[in-house]
Amino acid sequence: MDGHPQPDTDGLKFSAERIPDDVFDRMREKNLARWPTGAEIDLEEAAAFHKSMPKHKQLGWVMRKADEEGRCLTQPRGGFGTLELQKELMVCLDKQGHADIVPTTTDSYTRNEQWQNAANGVEESKKAGRSMLNGYPMVNYGPKTTRQLIEAIDKPAIVLSGTAMPRLTSEVGFAAGYSGYLGSGLAYTASYTKEITIEQGIRNYQYLDRLAAKYQEMGVELHRRQPGFLTGTNIPPSIAILTCIIDALLAVGQGVKNYGLELGQTLHLVQDAAAIKMARELTQEYLQKLGHDDIFTPVTSLHWMGAWPYDDAQCEALVAYGGTLAAIGGAVSVTTKSSHEAFGIPTPEANAAGLRSTRMAIYLARHIRLDEMPEFKTECELIASEVRPVMDKVLEMGDGDVAIGTIRACEAGVMDIPWSPNNYMKSRVMPARDADGYLRIFDCGEMPMSKEVMDYHHEKLRRRAERDNVPFDHELAVASVYELSESLETLIPFPWAAE
């Protein structure tokens, strides 16, 4: 009874238009029948449960309050293979880590709709007395059992699905009481899959977003969020923001009103602050251009998504610095990591420690802003000059329909993502870090960026090549991927010692 990547379209023509109610009802009926726990889902009962929870456990409300008050919330990742281990983790993150948002990361079998394999993983985990899965098998446990996790904590909870196939996981998660869900059609399909088409991924998330909007119609505002960290490598802000805009337009087309934007940190203070500001401004610009003037789009900043060092002290510096970047940039929340990042899944205690380090950094940096800094303004203008030509072309290629335009733009390389494993992305665009630590674009592929913009990027990257005495070629991009995982002796040597 395992699932498969092909979405049930019920004969629906592909477009950005809202799925009609009668069609969606038929799609839901077929979707819920794919695994036995789907029979436990009752929308009316689920909506009533959400309404019964205090406001501080409803993520849609919490994100709005944090934005109003200028707060930066903390949220880790985390998932284990049994209910008991997952509960222990979530309580630890809530109480010991002081997490503002408590996560549940699903396992790889669940992400790929291999639910029988996930069931086997649960049994193996119970026998071993430790998690044999890299996340929580939410569909297998179902909404009734999974609700115990929501009842065990005193914070809002979010599903971190890591999948291009969220249809049944989202049904179970929302029915269990999770008030947030991370994932989107373009970002996750391009980042995590090889064979699934961009159209299939978008269709799958249109289902999820139509479901979230259905809860909205029943008086429950859920928080949907787009994963702009993409391939977990060096992602220039403009490319992350383009995916934010596209996925936001697709979501609001289904009726979503509360839609978060995520950005992986570049680890350059000025660039990250500029990216956070421009993600929200440019997304709002295009939402309003298409007639959506009532959409809440808070920005989440993510701790470094690239390769991490193996030294605990270096990792702790990255964790604290990530909180600093998020606070100064004005992010509404930050997704945290721990000093165990290079070694795999952290213990609950290490995960909680990463949260506390981040929270302290946020506290120390909470009043600092860069708005009047000339370098900050320049970076904001550069980001806008990179995003607008591409986004305008995407809409033009779809004759105003962002879903169709996105497919055509990806096929042509007009919209592109670095190091994507997906067969339907060109993946020609190539970023590299310049001499000042900014992420620049070495090769824009077929993306319509102006000569002036690319000349600026190349000038900055040539300076790095000259400084490091290396060729000005694609190896600049490759070297940048692993740079920050190097040892301190390599990154900051003592240059005057006798050889």
N, C-alpha and C positions, 0 to 999 in steps of 0.2 A: 504493500500500500504506500510505498514511498512516492514522493512527488517527482516532478520533472520540470525542466526549465521553461517549457513552452507555456505561456500564459493562456488562460481561457478567455478569448476575446468576445465570445458570444456573437460573432459576426460583426462586431463594431469596427467601423472604419477608423484607421489610425489618425488621430489629430489631438490637438490640445484641448478640445472641447470637453465639457463636463460629461461624465458617464450618466446616461439617463437612469432614473430610479428603477424602472422595471428591468432594465438590462443588468444593473448592479445587483438587484435582488437575485436574479438567476445566477449571476457569477458567484455570489456569496454562497448560495445553496450548493453549488458544485464544489467550491473551494473547501467548505467545512466538511464535506463528505470524504475528503482525501485522507483523514486520519481519525481514529475514534474519538479523540478528545475534542474534535470540532463540534460534536453533538452537545457538549456542555455549554456552548456559548449562547447566551440569551442577551441580546442588545439592551432590552429594557432593564433587565436586572443589573447588567454591567453599568449602565448609565446611572442607575439609582445608587450603586455602590460608590461610584466616583463622586456623586453629589453628597454622599454621606460622610466623605472624608473631610477633615478640617482643611481650610484653605492652604495651610503651610505644607500639605502633602500633595497639592495639585500643582504640577510643574508649570502649566500655562500661567497660572496666577503668580507663582513665585518668580518666574522670569520677568513678568511685567513689573512686579514690585521692586525687584533688584534694579531694573532699568530706571524706574522712577527715582530711586534713592541713590543711584550712582554706585551701587555695590558690584563687586566681582565675586561671583559664586564659585565654589570649588566642586569638581566632580572627577572621580577617578574612573578607571575601567576595572572590570573584574568579573570572572565567571568560573564556577566549578561544576563538576559533573553530577552531583547529587543535591537534592533539596537541602539536606542537613548541612553539607559543606557550604552551599550557597547562602543559606541563612546565617551561618556563623560569619561568613565574609561580610555580608551586608550590615549586620549588627556591628561588627568591628569597624567598618568604614564610617558608619553613622556615629557611633559613640567614641571610639578611640581616635578616628581620623577627623572628626567634626566635619564630615562631608556635607555640603549643602544639597547635593543631588546624589542619590545612591544608584549605582549602575547594576545591570545584569547583562553581561556579555554572553551571547549564545555560542555553542560549540560549532566546529567546522561541519559536522554531519548535519546539524540543524540548518546551517547556512546553505547547504547544498540539497536540502530536502531529502536527506537519506535517514529517515526517521527510524527505520529498523536497526541500522548501524548505531544510531544514537542510543536506542534501547539496550543494545548489547553493551555499549559503553557504560551505561548506568549500572548494569549488573556487574561488570568488571570492576567498576569503581567501588561498589559496595563490598565486593570480595577482597579487594586490595586495601580497603580502608583509606584510600586517597583518590583524588580525582584522576581518572584515566582519560578524561575528555578535557579539551581546552576551553570549555565554557559550559553554560547551563542549557540542557536540552528542554527548552520551554514547551515545545509542542508535545513531547512525550509526557511530561508531567501534567499538562493541561491547565486551564484557568482556575479550577477550583482548588487544586493542590498548590499551584503557584501563588495564589492569593495569600498564603501563609507568609510569604516573603514580604509582601506589602504590609501586612499586619505586624510584622516583627520590627519595623523601623518607624522612625518619626520624621521622615523627610520624604520628599517626592522621589519617585523612582523612574528611571529611563531604560528602555531596551536598546542595547548596542548590538545590532544584528550582523553587521559586516557582510551583507548579502545583496545580491541582485534579485532574490526571490523571497520577498518578505510577506507574501499574502497570508499564509496561515500563521506565521509567527506573530504578525501584527494583530490578528484577530484574537489569539490567545493572550498576548501581552496586554492589550487594552481591556479585554474582559476580566483579566486577573486584577487590574487596578493600576497598571503602569500608566502614567500620565504623560510620558514622553517617548518618542521613538526616533532613533537616529538612522538615516539612510536616505538615498535618493537614486533616481533612475539613471542619470548620466554618470554621477561621481562613482557610485559603487560598481556599476557595470564595467566602466572603463578601467577601474582600479583593481578589481578582484577577480574578473572572469576572462576567459580566453574565447570561448565559443558562443556565449550568449550575445545576441545582437543588441545594439543600443536601443532599437525599437522594442525588443522584448523587455529589457530592463525598465524602460520608461513606462510601458504598459503595466508592468508589475507594480510600480510605485504609484501610478495613477489609481490603481485599486486601493492601495494603502491610504493615499490621500483622500480618496472619495470616502473611505471608511472613517477617517479622522473627521471629515466634514459632516458625516452623518451623526457622529457624537456631538459635534458642535450644534447641529440642528436640534439635538435632544437636550441642549443646555449644558454640555460638558466641553470646555475648551481644553483640548489636548495640545501639547507642544510638539510640533514636528521639527526636525532638524536635519540639515544638509551636511554631509561629511566632506568638507573642502580640503582635507589633508591629502586626498587623492592617493598617489602611489607610494607615499611614505618616503619620498626622496626630496630633492631640492625642487620645490614648486614656487616659481615666481608669483607674487601676489596677484598679478593681473589674470593669470590662468586659473588660480583658485577662485577669484572673484567671478570670472566668466561662468564657471560651473555653478557658483552660488546663484547667479542671476537666472540662468537657464532652469535650474531645478526649482527655484522659487516660483518662476512663472508657470511651470508645469503644475506645481502644487496648488497654487491659488486658482488655477483653472478648474480644479476639482472642488474648490470651496474652502481651502485651508486659510485661516486667518492669523495663526500664531506660528511663524516659521523662522527657526533659527538658522544662522549662517555660521559655518565653521571655517577657520583658517589655521593651517599648521604654521608654527612659528619658523621664521627664517633665522632667528637668533641675532638679527640686527635691530637694535632698539628703535631707531628712526623708521626703518622699513616696516617693522611690525606694527608700529603705531599708525603709520600712514595706511597700511593695509586694512586695519580694523576700521578706521574712519571711512575709507573709500568703499569697503565692502557694503556697508550699510547705505551710504549715500548713492552709490551707483545702482544697487539693487532697487532702492526706492525710486530712483529716476526711471528705470525701465518698468517697474510695476505701475507707476502712475502714467507712463506713456501708453500703457495698454489698458488704462482705465481702472486700476486697482489702487485706491487711495486710503484704504483702511487696514493695511496689513502690517502686523508687528514683526520686525525682522531684527532681533537682537543678535549680536555677534559673540561667538565662543572662540577663544584662542586655545590652541592645543600645544602642550609641551612638545619639544623637538620630536619630529616623526621619523628622522633619519637614523643612521647607525649611531649607537651609543658606545662610549668607552667602557672598558671592563673595570676601571678603578672606581670604587665607591665614592671617594671624595670628589672626583670629576663629575660623577653622576649627580651627587647632591648639589653641586654648583649649578648644573643644568636645570635641576628641579626648582631651586630657589629663583634662578634667573628667569625661568619660565613664568613664575608668578609675578615677578617684577614687570616683565614685558606686557602681560595681560592687564595688570593694574594701570600702568602708565598709558597703555593704548586705549583704555576705556572699554575693554571687553566686559560683557555682562556675566560671562562665566569663563572658567579655564578648566580644561581637561588635563588631569595630572598623570605623571608617571612616578617611578620610584628608582632607588639606587640599584635595583635588581634588573633593570630594563635589558641589559645586554645578555642576561642569563636565562630569560624566559619569564614565565608567569610568576609574579611576586607573591610572597606570603601575605596573608591579610595584614600582619603587623608592619611589614615593609611598605605595603600599599598605604596604610594609615599614616606612616611616618612621612611619606612623600606628600600626602595631603597637608600635614601640619607644617612642613617646610614651606610649601606653597602659600598657605594661609598667612604665615608670618611675613613672607615677602610682600604679599598683597597689602598687608597692614602697613608696612614700612613705606611702600610706594604709592599709597592710595591717593595722595593729594597732588601728585606730580603729573603735569601734562606738557606736551611739546608743541601745542598749537601755534605759537608765535615764532618757532624756530624756522629760519629760512630753508634749511635743509629738509625739514619735514614738509613744508609747503611744496618744495620742488618735487619731492617724492610723490606726494598726492597728485600733483599735476601729471607726472610721468605715468602713474598707474591709470589715470583717467584716459590719457592719450593712447594707451595700449588697449584698454577694454572697449572703448566706444566703437572703433572701426570694426572690430571683430563681432561685437554683439549686433551692431546695425546690419552687418552682412548676414549673420545667422537669421535674423528676422526677414531680411530681404529674400533670402533663399527659400524661406518657407511661405512667402507671400503673406507675412504677418502671423503665420501659425508657427509657434516656437517649437512644437514637437516635430513637425515636418522639417523645419529649418535646421534643427539640431542634427537630424539624421543626414541630411544633405551636406551640412557643414563638416560633420565628422568624416563622411566619405571623401570629401574634397580636401581634408586637412585644414580647412578654414578654422575649425575648432579642433584644438589638439591638446594632448596631455603627455608630458614627458614620461618615458619608460612605462607606457601602458602595456599590459600583457594582452589586451583585447585585440582580436583579429580585425575589428571594425574601426579601429583608430589608426591613423597614420603614424603617430608617435615620432614625428620628425623634429618637433621642437626640442631644443636642448639648452638647459640653463647651466650657469656656472657662477661661482662666487668671485667677486672682483677684489681688488687690492684693499678696499675699504670694508670688506665683509658683507656687502650687499649681494643678493642673488640677482644676477643679470641674465639676459637671453643671448646665448652665443649664436644660435641658429633658430629663427622663427618658423622654419619649414614653409608651409603654405599659408600661415596665418597672416592676414592683411595688416601688417604693422608698417608704419611709414618709414621712409629712409632716414628721416631725422631721428626717430626713436631708435632705430637699429644702429645708426652711427654713434649715438650716445652710449648704448650698451657696449659696442665694440671698443670704443675709446677706453671705457672703464676696464674692460677685460684685457686689453692690450697692456695696460699698466701693470696688471697682475702678472701677465706672462713675462714682461720685462723684469719685474722685481724678482720673480722666481727663476729667471733664466731658463724658461721652458718655451716650446713652440706655441704660437697662437693657433691652436687647433682643437679638435673635439676632446683631446685628452684633458683639457682644462675642465670640461664638464665632468668627466669620469673621476678625476682627482677630487673634485669638490664633493662627491657623494660620500666618501668615507673620511673626509678631513677631520670632522669633529669627534670621530671615534679613536683618533690617534692618541698616543701617550703624551703627557705633558712635556717630556724631553724632546719630542718631535715638534709639538705645537709652539712651545716657548722655551727654546734651549738657552743655556748660559753660553754666550758666544765667545767669551774671552778666555776660557780655560785653555791650558796648554794641551795640544793634541798628543 
